Amino acid sequence: MKRFYWLSLSVLATAALALVLFRTPPRTSIASPQIAPSYPILFVTQVPVTADFTTIGSTFGNHLASTNSATRGGDLWIRYPDGSLKNLTQLAGYGTEGFQGADSIAVRDPAVHWDGSKAVFSMVIGSATQQYQVNTYYWQLYEITGLGQADTPVITKVPNQPTDFNNISPIYGTDGRIIFTTDRPRNGARHLYPQLDEYELAPVVTGLWSLDPATGDLQLLNHAPSGDFTPTIDSYGRVIFTQWDHLQRDQQADADANYGTGQNCDSGPYGTFNYSDESATAQVLPRQEEHFPEPRSCRGDLLAGTNLEGHEFNHFFPWMIREDGTDSEILNHLGRHELHSYIPRTFTNDPNIQEYYGQYNRYNPNYILNFFQIKESPTTPGLYFGVDAAEFGTHASGQIVSIYAPPLRHADQISVTYITHRETFGTTPSANHSGMYREPLPLANGELIAVHSSFIGQENGTYPNGASYNFRLKTVTLGGNGYWTADQPLTPGISKTISYWSPDEMVNFSGTLWELNPVEVRPRPIPTAAPHTLPAPEQAIFDQAGVNVAAFQEYLRQNNLALLVVRDATTRDDFDFQQPLNLRVPGGVQNMAGPGTVYDVTHMQLFRGDQLRGWTGGYDTEINPGRRVLARPLYGAPNPPLNNAPLGSVLIAADGSVAALVPAQRALTWQLTDSAGTGIVRERYWVTFQPGEIRMCTSCHGPSEFDQAGNLPPTNEPQALLELLEYWQLLQSLDPQGYLPLVNR
């Protein structure tokens, strides 16, 4: 999928040598038009890249630090309100013009401290110093002070961060910690590096992390099998970020399964296989077994004779989480039913189960596919700007949209506003298409700026000087068609002439740099998150069982466990007609949306995300580094034992409630099944829990406002929790030190 174009060494060597010997002095300041921002704007420059797959501007896999992914030569800049510009990295002694060797840099992702006096960012240092030299580089976190117009900037490396991993997208927490993303494996094990995404088996960051720079305390906040991106903390103290949700079966393994037949996903080969476990000494197994979810649509051989429609799942949605990693959920419980234009059904033989193609009169009239690069408005708390962009070909640029989603606002009452015309999502020029947009930044004075490219279309440039996209920082203003359009550039354009080894050949670039990652340099009040309390129905059950909540949570923390509680799994959102709505616990509670097929549910089967899928590439036997996450039936948690039950499952109580101890800091998902283990209602997302967390859900696929019978979310005291606590007390009586049949790590 990657294509690189090399210029001839004979053509470039002389020019490159001249650049090394007669390098122009570094420019630390230039003039700029006086427009828009009331505060300084921090941003980075980047040598344009032509490839849009796992490169610095891509939607995913953009964390890689090789020179093919992130060409050296960019800098950290600041634009002051009078229009003047300052090259901060050059003034602090970093970076170079001309030949990009051992002291070359690339810069990304600045974020300003709450008091406005400093910023944290990512920087990679170094490139090949001679032909054919192949080195490994990593993005690391740095902090800069001296941002004032008369100050001398000082850059220091953030201490105690993970080394030999790519650490990007840092932000300041409210408590002195730094939240960021990194490709460090979930447990730090080098043999699991890199984590491979669920789509292209490409390297991806493993999720959100939190670091105390003073002590080195490092916590995994969210384990994302296909990656988390661009976190920010909103005015309510919520960490808002984009998560790539791609919970479907491995398409490369599907291609291998029928390779050479011309049908049933045939393509490849990819040489996929399973490891027996996550250990460094795991056996290589000659199979591609998958337990969850249901087969993809192209696997006609697996779907034949079933009532399954076939399942594909792929989008980048806004998520929220507390700073300690608890309460992970899509922003305000938004989902496909509020944001997408099409959702397939799961079963083919039930007329109550319908595909969605826009026929319902939902609150939100404007659909989107993805939501990237989220920023909250400083003048309207709860208003979030972002970009709906395609996965490939546009360097994660597309249409600017906004969502108003303050806490407690139901998903059923949230709509998308198209800021730029909907045609800016696509790549076909038209009268309404004003260009391609990235990284919208609402300003404290109420204005809006964004990264903009006047080029419209799929990236088709030639390496290295011919990138089609020309990203520049610009104001965005209301146009005559009622939509916002790019207006004036914030800089006169920042140009550079560089050369570097590819490493096989010498490459030259001379031209205008991209301007990316804008952030406003201003003080902001530190938000206070809403307190977290155990709801009354669950507290009543703890009291009835005579279990102290704090003591129970300490047990969970010591064993890296969390508690999941569902009050009534038979209640579901009234808008989700794509999975069964008429659910019943045999001999117990039932909830119906109307006449038709009734589905008995007896178990909740849980799955954990284990890194078990490897691959060779298909044409040799050499195994590529890294592993992809697969869903495996839950193990490693001391839930009550069951006979003749689906692997990894717990019983659904007569009142519809569920309670389960689950592994912490590992992606989990689940489904409701009947007594034979057949999936009835499936979770479509990976969710992470924290050690000691007690996570309560009112329902399975819970209602945004009303359930399928028109009722508000259930308030029953969950009897399954009482049964679990009584079982836990039994285990404690057998071993006061803490009985744990299977240690979870």
C-alpha positions, 0 to 999 in steps of 0.5 A, a space after each residue: 500500500 505504501 509507495 515511495 519515490 526516490 530521486 536519483 543520487 547522481 542528480 542530487 548529491 552535488 546540491 546536497 553537498 552544497 547545502 551542507 557546506 553553505 547552509 543558510 543561517 537559521 531563521 528564528 523570526 519572520 513577519 506575518 499578517 495581522 489577523 484574528 487571534 487575540 492570544 499567541 498560537 503555537 503550531 508546528 511545521 512539517 515537511 510535506 509527505 506524499 504517502 497517506 498510510 501510517 505517515 504523520 498526517 494519516 488517520 491511524 499509524 501516524 505515530 511512527 518516527 522513521 524519516 519515511 513516516 515523518 520527514 525531518 526539518 519541521 519546527 515548533 513555532 509561535 505566532 503572536 497577536 501582532 502577527 510576528 512569528 518565532 521559531 522556538 526550536 531553533 532558538 532553543 538549540 534544536 533542529 537545522 536547515 540544509 542536510 538533515 543528519 544526527 541533529 535533525 528534528 521533527 515536531 508535533 502535538 503541542 499542548 499548553 499548560 493550564 497557566 499558559 506559561 509552558 507547553 508539552 510536545 513530541 519531538 524526534 531527533 536524528 536521521 541517517 548521516 550516511 547512505 544506507 544507514 538504517 536507524 530506529 527513532 522514537 518520538 519522545 515528550 519535551 517541555 518548553 518554557 519561555 513562550 513570551 515574545 521577549 523570552 528565550 525558549 528553553 526545552 527539556 525532555 520530560 523525565 521518566 517517560 517510556 523509552 524506546 517507544 513512540 510517545 505522542 499527543 501529550 496533554 497536561 492533566 489537572 493533577 500534574 500528570 501528563 496524559 498521552 498516547 504511546 505504542 508501548 505494549 499494554 504490559 510493557 512486554 517487548 515481544 508484543 511490540 508493536 501492537 497491530 491494528 485490527 484493519 491492516 495489521 499496521 502498527 498502532 498506539 495501544 491507548 491512553 496513558 498517564 505519567 507522573 514525571 516526578 515519580 515515573 508512575 505510569 498508568 494505562 487508562 484505556 487499552 484500545 486494540 486499534 488505537 486512541 488519538 488526540 486527547 484533550 480535557 474539556 471544561 467539565 474535567 472529562 478526557 475527550 479523545 477519538 477511539 478507532 472502533 474496528 471490532 470485527 474479524 481479521 480480514 487478513 485471516 479471512 483472505 488466507 482461509 480461502 486463498 486461491 479459491 476466488 471466493 469467500 474473501 480470497 486475496 492475499 496471502 498474508 500468512 496469518 496464524 495464532 500464538 498459543 498465548 501472549 507469552 514470549 515462548 508461545 507456540 505458533 499454531 497453524 490456525 486462524 480461529 476466532 470466537 467473536 464477533 460473527 463472520 464478515 459478509 464476504 465469508 459466505 462459507 461461514 454464513 451459509 446455513 445461519 441467520 447471520 447477516 455478516 458483520 463489518 465495523 469501522 469508525 472513529 468516534 468521540 470517547 470520554 473517560 475520567 483522568 483515572 481511566 474509569 467510566 470509559 464510554 462514547 461521548 454522552 453515550 452517542 452511537 451509530 444510531 445518532 451519527 451514522 447514515 446506515 447500519 446493517 441488521 444482525 439477523 436475516 430471519 426476523 422482520 423486527 430486525 431491520 437495517 437502518 438507512 435513514 428511515 427513522 425520524 431521529 433528532 440528528 439530521 446530519 450524519 457523519 462517519 468519523 470525528 477526528 481532532 476534537 477541540 472544545 469551544 472556550 466560549 461555549 462549554 460542551 461544544 466540540 469541533 472536529 473533522 469528519 474525514 475519510 481513512 485514506 488519501 486526504 491526510 485526515 482532512 475533510 469537513 469541519 463539524 461540531 457537536 454540542 454534548 455537555 454532561 447529562 445531555 441525552 444522545 437522543 438530543 444531540 445533533 451534528 452541525 455542518 460547519 463547512 459544507 458537507 461536500 468538503 468531506 469528499 474529494 470531488 471539486 464543486 461550487 460548494 467545496 472550499 477545500 480540505 480542513 484539519 484541526 479546527 481550533 475555536 479561539 477565546 475571542 469566538 473566532 475559528 481557525 483551522 488547517 486548510 488545503 486548497 487542493 481537493 482530491 486524493 493525495 497523488 503527489 510524487 515524492 518528495 517535492 510533489 505533495 498535492 496537499 498544501 496545509 496552511 493555518 487560516 481563519 475560517 469565516 461564514 460564507 455566502 452559502 451559509 457555510 464556513 470557508 477558509 479565509 486568510 492565512 495566519 503566516 506568509 508561508 514558511 519555506 525550507 530547503 533540506 536534504 536527507 538520506 532516504 536512506 538509499 539515496 539522497 533526497 532534496 526538498 525545497 518549498 513551503 512547509 505544512 503548518 499543523 497542530 495549532 493551539 492557543 497559548 492562554 491561561 485556562 481554569 483547571 476544571 473539576 470533574 463531577 464526583 464519582 459515587 456508587 449509585 443507590 441500588 448497588 450501594 443497597 446490595 453491598 449493605 445487604 451483603 455486609 460488604 464494605 465497598 472500600 475494602 472490596 475495591 482494595 481487593 480488586 486493586 490488589 488483583 488487577 480486577 474490576 467489577 461490572 454490574 448490569 441492572 437489567 440486560 433485557 432493556 435496550 435502547 428504543 432506537 436500536 432495531 438492528 439487534 433483537 429488542 424482545 428479550 426475556 430471561 426464562 422464568 424471570 423478567 422480560 422487556 418487549 418492543 412489540 409482537 414478534 420473535 422473543 429471544 431468551 437470554 441466559 448468560 453474558 459471555 465476556 471476551 478479553 482482548 489478547 494479542 495472539 494474531 501474528 503474520 509472516 506476509 504470506 510469501 516466506 516463513 519469517 514472522 513479522 514483529 508484533 501481534 494483533 488483538 483477538 477476542 478470547 472468552 474471559 479467563 483469569 477472573 474468579 467468577 462463580 463457576 458454571 456447568 454447561 455454560 458458554 466459555 467465559 460467561 456469567 449467569 443473567 439473574 431472574 431480574 435481568 441483572 448481571 455481575 462479573 469480575 473482569 480483568 482491568 487495563 485490558 480491552 473487553 467486550 461481551 454478548 448476551 447468549 441463550 443457553 446453547 451459547 448462541 449470540 443474541 445481542 452483541 457489544 460492538 465496542 472494546 471497553 477498558 476498566 481500571 483496577 478497583 473500578 465498580 462500573 454500573 450499566 443500567 442495561 446492555 446496549 443501554 437506552 440513551 433516554 428510553 428503552 424499547 418499552 418506552 420506559 426510563 432506565 431501570 432502577 432495580 437493586 441487581 440480584 446478580 451482584 448480591 450473588 457475586 458478593 456472597 460467592 466472594 465472601 465464601 472465597 474470603 472465608 476459605 482464604 483470608 489472604 485473598 483467594 484467587 483461582 487464576 491470577 489476572 495479569 
